[in-house]
Amino acid sequence: MNVPTWMVEAQGVRKNYGDLEVLKGIDLQIPPGSVTCLLGPSGSGKSTFLRCINHLEKIDGGRLTVDGQWMGYRLLGNKAYELTPRQQAHQRADIGMVFQQFNLFPHLTVLENVALAPRIVHKIAREASEIRARELLARVGLHDKTGSYPRQLSGGQQQRAAIARALACKPKLMLFDEPTSALDPELVGEVLDVMRDLASGGMTMIVVTHEMTFAREVADTIVFMEDGRVVETGPPDQIFGSAHSERTRRFLTRVL
């Protein structure tokens, strides 16, 4: 059996909202074990593309695969058929996602938030799922907050708990949609430190971010997007030091 070369492969991916074309033919290949940062101005399609990867948004053209699987569809002959909601959820369980907002269940403790998905998705026993949850909370520096409720945590702590929750089902891919944008500046560092730790452990990550220092230090590949297109890709040294595109250079000059 051939092992897929790419963890994520996008071929001519298009996405429309009514008459508005948001993604205009995205071509991108992301190898396993790599960190890719998506940069670009607001409205360039970065977050939409991220949501298409795990089929939270249905694409309108092209093809998107994760670890060799066509996300959201199956092929029969020359036709593609959309998977059932249950089948889509099963696919999505292999992809962790961290949003701008923390989306923790307010009526559950931090431990219960992290332990819930493995029990529901993978039918893991409560005791085993809670052991896993405690390990993950310790990994993100929240070993002493297991009995706390989200309202009792700072924004940075809530986002770290959300990362632990996304890791609970042992995903092969992690997606981060501007995970620090809702945080006060002094709390950003604690979340980025957790993400650095994940990157050093070999987790495949795609990160939409405006944190340029993080992108420069941690990413293997920078992707600059504008107006629903990939303008330029390359290693951080090239993009930040001598980007080929004038548009990329103007953007970086403005944000750095």
C-alpha positions in Angstrom: 0.0 0.0 0.0 1.4 3.4 -1.0 1.9 5.9 1.8 0.6 9.3 0.8 3.3 11.8 0.3 1.3 14.8 1.5 -0.7 15.2 4.7 -2.8 17.9 3.0 -3.1 18.3 -0.8 -5.3 21.0 -2.4 -5.8 21.0 -6.1 -7.8 23.9 -7.6 -9.9 24.3 -4.5 -12.7 26.8 -5.0 -15.3 28.1 -2.5 -18.2 30.4 -3.1 -20.7 32.1 -0.8 -23.5 32.9 -3.2 -22.0 35.2 -5.9 -18.9 35.8 -3.9 -15.9 33.7 -4.9 -13.8 33.3 -1.7 -11.3 30.7 -2.8 -10.2 31.0 -6.5 -8.3 27.8 -7.2 -6.0 27.0 -4.3 -3.1 24.6 -5.0 -1.1 23.6 -2.0 0.9 20.6 -0.7 1.7 20.1 2.9 4.0 17.3 4.0 3.5 15.4 7.3 5.4 16.6 10.3 5.6 20.2 9.0 4.4 23.5 10.3 2.7 25.8 7.7 1.7 29.4 8.5 -1.0 31.1 6.4 -0.4 34.8 6.2 -2.3 37.6 4.4 -4.7 40.4 4.9 -8.2 40.0 6.3 -10.6 38.6 3.8 -8.0 36.8 1.8 -9.6 33.4 2.3 -7.2 31.9 4.9 -9.8 30.9 7.5 -12.2 29.6 4.9 -9.5 27.4 3.4 -8.7 26.1 6.9 -12.4 25.2 7.4 -12.5 23.5 4.0 -9.7 21.2 5.0 -11.8 19.4 7.6 -15.0 19.9 5.6 -16.6 22.4 8.0 -17.1 24.2 4.7 -18.0 22.3 1.6 -15.8 23.2 -1.4 -17.4 24.1 -4.7 -14.6 22.9 -7.0 -11.3 21.1 -7.0 -10.1 18.4 -4.7 -8.9 18.4 -1.1 -7.3 15.4 0.5 -5.9 14.7 4.0 -3.5 11.8 4.4 -4.7 10.5 1.0 -8.4 10.7 1.8 -10.7 13.0 -0.1 -12.4 15.0 2.6 -16.1 14.8 2.7 -16.5 12.6 -0.3 -16.1 9.2 -1.7 -15.5 8.2 -5.3 -17.6 5.7 -7.2 -16.4 5.3 -10.7 -16.0 8.9 -12.0 -18.5 10.4 -9.6 -18.0 11.9 -6.2 -20.7 11.4 -3.5 -20.8 13.4 -0.3 -20.3 11.3 2.8 -23.1 11.1 5.4 -22.8 13.4 8.5 -21.7 10.4 10.6 -18.9 9.5 8.1 -17.8 13.1 7.9 -17.6 13.3 11.7 -15.5 10.1 11.6 -13.1 11.7 9.1 -13.0 14.9 11.1 -12.0 13.1 14.3 -8.5 12.7 12.9 -8.2 16.5 12.6 -7.9 18.8 15.6 -9.0 22.4 15.3 -8.5 25.4 17.5 -10.6 28.4 16.8 -10.3 32.1 17.7 -12.9 31.7 20.3 -12.4 28.9 22.8 -15.8 27.2 22.5 -15.4 25.3 25.7 -18.7 23.9 27.2 -19.3 26.3 30.1 -21.2 23.8 32.2 -18.4 21.2 32.2 -15.1 21.3 34.1 -11.9 21.6 32.2 -11.3 17.9 32.7 -14.7 17.0 31.4 -14.3 19.3 28.4 -11.1 17.5 27.3 -12.3 14.0 28.2 -15.7 14.2 26.4 -14.7 13.8 22.7 -12.8 10.5 23.1 -15.8 9.0 24.9 -18.3 10.1 22.3 -16.2 9.6 19.1 -14.0 6.6 20.0 -16.2 5.1 22.7 -13.3 5.2 25.2 -14.2 4.3 28.8 -14.6 7.3 31.2 -11.6 6.3 33.3 -9.3 6.0 30.3 -10.5 9.2 28.7 -9.9 11.1 32.0 -6.4 9.7 32.4 -5.7 10.9 28.8 -7.3 14.3 29.6 -5.1 14.8 32.7 -2.0 14.0 30.7 -2.9 16.5 28.1 -3.8 19.2 30.6 -0.5 18.7 32.3 1.2 19.0 28.9 -0.3 22.5 28.4 0.4 23.6 32.0 -3.1 23.2 33.4 -2.6 20.2 35.7 -4.0 22.2 38.6 -7.1 23.4 36.8 -8.8 20.1 36.1 -11.8 20.9 38.4 -12.2 24.5 37.3 -14.9 25.7 34.9 -14.1 27.8 31.9 -15.4 31.0 33.5 -12.7 30.6 36.2 -9.8 30.6 33.7 -8.0 33.4 32.0 -8.3 33.7 28.2 -4.9 32.1 27.7 -5.8 29.2 30.0 -9.0 28.6 28.2 -7.2 28.5 24.8 -4.7 26.1 26.2 -7.6 23.9 27.4 -9.1 24.1 23.9 -5.7 22.9 22.5 -5.7 20.0 25.0 -9.3 19.1 23.9 -8.3 19.2 20.2 -5.5 16.8 21.0 -7.6 14.4 23.0 -8.6 12.2 20.0 -4.9 11.9 18.9 -5.3 13.8 15.6 -2.8 13.5 12.8 -3.3 17.1 11.8 -3.9 20.3 13.8 -5.5 23.4 12.4 -5.2 26.7 14.2 -7.4 29.6 13.1 -5.8 32.8 14.6 -5.7 31.1 18.1 -4.3 34.2 19.8 -6.4 36.9 18.2 -9.0 37.0 21.0 -6.3 37.2 23.8 -4.9 40.1 25.7 -1.3 40.7 24.6 0.2 39.4 27.8 -1.5 36.1 27.4 -0.4 35.4 23.8 3.0 34.0 24.7 1.6 31.1 26.9 -0.5 29.8 24.0 2.3 30.2 21.4 4.7 28.2 23.8 2.2 25.3 23.7 2.1 25.5 19.9 5.9 25.5 19.8 6.0 22.4 21.9 3.6 20.7 19.5 5.7 21.7 16.6 8.9 20.4 18.1 7.1 17.0 18.7 6.5 16.6 15.0 2.8 17.4 14.9 1.6 18.5 11.4 0.2 22.0 11.9 -1.5 24.6 9.7 -1.7 27.9 11.4 -3.6 31.1 10.3 -1.8 33.8 12.3 -0.8 37.4 12.5 2.0 36.5 15.0 5.0 37.1 12.6 7.7 36.2 15.1 6.1 32.8 15.7 5.7 32.3 11.9 9.3 33.2 11.3 10.7 31.0 14.1 8.5 27.9 13.9 7.1 27.5 10.4 8.7 25.3 7.8 6.7 27.0 5.1 5.0 30.4 4.8 2.0 30.7 2.5 0.9 34.2 1.6 -2.7 34.5 0.4 -4.6 37.4 -1.0 -8.0 37.7 -2.7 -8.7 33.9 -2.5 -5.4 32.9 -4.1 -2.0 31.7 -3.0 0.4 34.5 -4.0 3.7 33.0 -2.8 5.0 30.1 -0.7 8.5 29.5 0.6 10.6 29.0 3.8 10.5 31.8 6.3 14.0 33.1 5.5 13.0 33.6 1.9 9.5 35.1 2.5 10.6 37.4 5.3 14.0 38.2 3.8 13.5 38.4 0.0 10.0 37.6 -1.0 9.5 37.3 -4.8 6.1 39.0 -4.9 5.9 42.8 -4.5 2.5 42.3 -2.8 4.0 39.9 -0.2 6.8 42.5 0.5 4.3 45.3 0.9 2.2 43.3 3.4 5.2 42.3 5.5 6.5 45.8 5.5 3.2 47.0 6.9 2.8 44.3 9.6 6.4 44.0 10.8 
